[in-house]
Amino acid sequence: MVAVWLVHVGQKLLLWGALSAVSLAGATLTLSFLQMMASYAHNWLQMRPIPSISGAYPFLGHSLILKQGGEEFFQQVIYYTENNRHVPMLKIWLGTVPVIAMYKAECIEVILTSSKQIDKSYLYTFLQPWLGLGLLTSTGNKWRSRRKMLTPTFHFTILEDFLGVMNEQANILVNKLEKHVDGEKFNCFFYITLCALDIICETAMGRNIDAQTNDDSEYVRAVYRMSDLIHRRIKKIWFWHDVLYLLFKEGWDHRRNLKILHNFTTNVINERANEIKRDEECKSDDKGTTLSNRKRKAFLDLLVNVMDDEGNKLSLEAIREEVDTFMFEGHDTTAAGINWALYLLSCHPEVQKKLDNELDEVFGWFPSGKQLISFACLLQSPVKSLSPQNI
């Protein structure tokens, strides 16, 4: 009889527990929804004077009309900005989050010169699983403190040590591009990106991954795939929630590539930390060559020893955040800049010739830089077919 009573009470407790859990979850979701609505209404009223493009839906924004492919999306952005050149900025809604596209230097200057506008937008949260809260994604006191710690690692004398690495990788790039001379037009961005990846990997981590000669390596593929997944996730608001994201194939692909990237960086950090420790032990015993005597130190070597105002070193997690950040920022933005420079040089042969002459005068003995610019001359015909007047 007592057993039956206990079972009956237990069933009631389980029922009440389940109802309480459901009620708590419902209340949490309702509160989150109300907060999102309040933020949405505030942003909508505040951003109302800024011109926008047509096709936005409540809560979804322009998500349904945005192209998913990188090239297609870029062309779409160009189309909208060209059609709205009469206004200084343009508003696009990604779900309930407004995104402002500014293409007037005067508008951009206000943001870039501000020492207060350092908070990153909500969309930067999608970089955090990969980059953590490093210099790119952090804000406030952590950003200021981290920037102060890292500034000395970019001294010109340190950067000069890596000119040999840059020259070596630039020569590989030139040799690969040379195969396309007098051939069909091609997209040189892929080659340039691999070159930038090789340079930033060796300068940041002290590891040569041979991306230009082995573009099928697991780490290189993971970098490319992760970058693509993040861009796609930003444009699909139904991918924003972490739990919902894992219901899709792309969510599991994201997790798999994230593991590859973090494992690679963590292994390199541990190897370098152990090497530094061994060098310090050798130094105390007056044996071997210490790390400090080596001609070249990678960014990682400097991070291991950097300290804040209180004498505290960065944790291994913080080091990984910064190394991953510079791997992501360093290769992508640099590659885009080089690619654009080559395009402009090919569109303006008179500037190209002037620059080539200047390199002859200043760096006549310096092969890689001169070769790269000279090669831009050879690429003039195929690249010039992509000039604005021909698009």
N, C-alpha and C positions, 0 to 999 in steps of 0.2 A: 504493500500500500504506500509506504514511504517512497519507494523507488518510482512508482507511478507519479506521485506528487512532484518529485524532483524533476522527472522528465517533463512534466507539464510546465513547471516553473522555468526550466531551462529553455523550453521552446518559446515561452513568452519573452524571456530575456534576450534570446537571439533575435526575435522579431523586433523588439524595441531597439536593440542595437542596430539592426539593419535599417530600421526607419530613421533612427537618429543619424546614421552615416549618410543616408540618402538626403535627409533634410539639411545636414551640414554642407554636403556637396552642392545641393541646390541653392542654398543661401550664398555659398562662395561664388558660384557661377553667376547668380543674380547680381551680387555686389560687383563682380568684375565687369559684367555687362553694363551696369549703371555707370561705373567709372569710365568705361570706354565711351559710352554715349555722351557723358558730360565733357570728356576730352574732345570728342568728335565735334560736338556743338560749339565748344569754345574755339577750336581750330577753324571750323567752317566760318564762323562770324569774323574771326580775326583775319582770315585769308580771303575773305569775300572780295575785297577790292582788286586782288591780283588776277589778271586774265588767266583763263583756263581753256583747255581744248574740249570739244564736245565729246559725248559718249560716256560720261561718268554715270554710274548708278549708285544709289545709296548703299553704304557699307562696303560695296565692292570697288567703288571708284572706277578707275580706268583699267583695272586688272584684266578685264575680258577682251580689251582691244590691243593690249600691248603684245608685240611679237616676242616669242620665247627665245629664238635663236639670237646669238650675240650680234652677228652681222646684220640681220634683219632689224633688230631693235635699234642698232646704231643708225641705220638708214632712216628708220621711223623718227628718231630724235632729230636728225638733220632736217627731215621734211617739216616737222612741226616748228622748229626754230626758224627755218627759212621763211615760212609763211607768217611768222609773227615777229619779224625783225623791227616792226614799228613800235614794239613794246620792250621795256628793258628786261623783263623776266616773264616766266610762264609757270603755271601751276599744274601739277599732275597729282591725282589722288591714287595712292596705292592702298586700297582698302580704306581705312579711316585715317591714314597717315598722309599728310600733304608733303609733296616733294616740289621744291622750287628750282627750276632750271634758270640760271642766270648766265647770260651771254653778253653782257656789257661790262667792260673793264671797271667802270665807275662803281657798279653795284658789287662786283666781286671784291673790290679793294676794301670796302667797308668791313667785310667779314674777315679777310685775310690779315688786315692790319690791326684787328681787335685783339687785345690781350684778355678779354672777358669771354668772348664767344668761343669757348673751347669745348663745350659740351657736344658730344657726338649725337647724331640723330638716332632714332629708334632702330633704323635699318642696320646700324653698326652692330647690333646685338647678334646678328646672324654670323658675324665674324668671330665672335667670342669663343665658340666651341673649339675653333682652330687656334686663334691667336691669344685667347685669354684676355687679360686686362693689361696689355702692354702699352707702349707709347702711342700706338694708333687708336686704341679703343678706350683707354682710360681718360679720366678727367679730374679736375679739382687738384687737391693736394698731392694725390698719387702721381698725377701726370707731371706736375711741377717738380716734385722730388725726383722722379725717374728721369726726366729730361735733364735736370741738373747733374745727375750721376753719369748720364751717358754722353753728355757734351764733350768731355775730354777724349773720348774714344774716337772722335772724328777730327782730330788734329791733322793738319796737312802732312806732317812728317810721317804719321802712321799710314795715311792713305797712299803716300808716295811709294811705300814698300810694296804695294800691290800693282804697280805699273807693269811689272813683268808678267803677272797673271793676266792682266787686261790685254797686253800685247799678244801673248800666246793665244788666248781665246779669240782675239780679233783676227789673227792670222788664219785660224781654223775657219772662222766665218767667211773670210774673203775667199779662201780656197773652195768652200762649198758653193758660194754665190757665183764664182767664176765659171762653174759648169753650165750656168744659164746664159752666158754671154752669147749674143746673136741667136738666142732661142726664143721660144714663146714667152709671153708675159706670164708672170707667176707672182704668188703672194710671198714676199720676203719676210713677213712678220714672224712666221714660224721659225725661220732660221735665226733671226735676231733674238727672239725670246729664248731659244735654247742657249745662245751665246751669253745672254744676260744671266740666265739661270746658272750656267757654269761659273761665271765670274762671282756672282753674289754668294754662291754656295761655298766657294773656296775662300773668299774674303771674310764671310760671316762665320763659317764653321770650320774652316781649315780642311775641308774635305772636297776632293775632286770627284765629281759624280759622272764626268764625261757625257754630259747631256747631248752635246753636239755630235758625238760619235756613237752614242747609245741612247737615242731618244725613246727607246722602248723600256727603259729601266722602270722599276716599280715606283720609285719615289717621284720621278719625272711625271709619270702617268697620273699619280695621285695628286700632284700639284695642279695639273691641268684639269683633272676631273673635279677636284674640290672647288676650284675657282668657278667652273661652269655651274656646279650645283648651287653654290651660294647665289650667283646671279639669277638662276631660275627660281630659287626659293623666295628671293626678294619680290619677284614679280607675280608670285602665286600666293595670295593671302591665305589660302587653305593649307599651305605648307608652313605657316608661321608658328603654330603651336607645336611644341616638341613631340607630344604624345601623338597628335594627329599626323605629324610628319612621318612617324615610324609606321603608320598604316599603309604607306606607299613605298614602292620599290626604291624611289630616290632617297627616302629617309634611311633605309638600310645601306644603300650605296654610300651615303654621306658618312654613316658610322664606320663602315669598312675602310674608306679612304682616310678618315680622321685618325684611325688607329695606325695606319701605315705611316702617316706624316709624323705623329707624335712619337711613335716607336723609333723612327729614324733619328729625329732630333735628340730624343732622350739618350739613345745609345751613343751618339756623337758627343754629347755633353759629358756623359759618364766616362767615356774614353779619354777625353781631354782633361777632365778633372783628375783622373787617376794618373795621367801622364805628368800633369803639373805637380801632383803630390810626390811622384817618384823623382822628378827633377829637383824638388826642394830637399828631399832626403839625400840625393846625390850631392847637392850643394853643401849640405851640412857635413857630409863625409868627405868633401873635396874630391868627388868622383864624377867623371863624365862631364858632359856639356849641359848646362842648365838651360831651362826654357828662356830665361831672361837674356841669354847670350845668343839666342837664335836671331837671325836677321829679321824675320817676319813673324808678326803675331796676328792671329785672326781676331775678328771681333769677339768671338767666343772666349778667347784667352783673356781679353781685357775685361769681359763681363765677369769672369770667375773671380777676378781680383778687385773689382770696383767696389767702393764703399760709400755709404751716405754720410751725412754730417755727424752722425753718432758713432761711426765706425763699424756699422753693420754691413755685412756682405749680402748680396742678392741670394735668395734661395734658389734651389735647382728649378723649381716651378717658374720663378720670376725670370730666370735666365732663359728657359725654354720659351716663355712668352715673347721675349725680345728677339731671340733668334728666329722664331717662326714669323714674327712681325716683319723683320727685315728681309727674310726670304720671300715673303709675299709681296711687300711693298717694293723691295729693291729690284726684283727682276721684271715685274709687270710694268711699273711706271717708266723704268729706264728703257725697256724694250719699246714702249709706245713712243717715247721721246725720240729715240734713234730712228725708228721707222718713219716718223713724221718729218724728221730732219732730212732723211734720204729722199723722201717724196718731194719736199720743197726744193732741195738742191737740183733734183731732176727736172722740176718745173721751171727753174731759173738758171739756165746754163751760164749766164754771165756772172752770177754770184758764185756758182760752182767753180768757174775758171779762176776767179779772184781768190777763192779760198785755197785752191790747189797751188797757186803761185805762192801764197803766203806760207803754206806748209813746206814748200820747197826751200824757202828762205830760212825758216825757223827750224824745221825738223827734217832737213834733207837726208839725214842719216837714219831717221826714225821710220821704219818700214810700215808698220801696221796702220797708223793713222792716215798716212799718205795713200796707202793702197786702198783703204776703205773709201776715201773721198774720190780717188781716181776711178774706182769701180762704179761709183755713182754716175760718173760720166758715161760709162759703158751701158748703164741701165736706163739712160735717158729715154730712149725710144719706147721700150715696153712700159715704163712707169708713167711716162707723160700721157699715155693713152688713158690714164685714170685721172687726169687733171679735171678741175671743175667744169671747164667749158666743154669737155667731152663726155661728161657723165649725163 
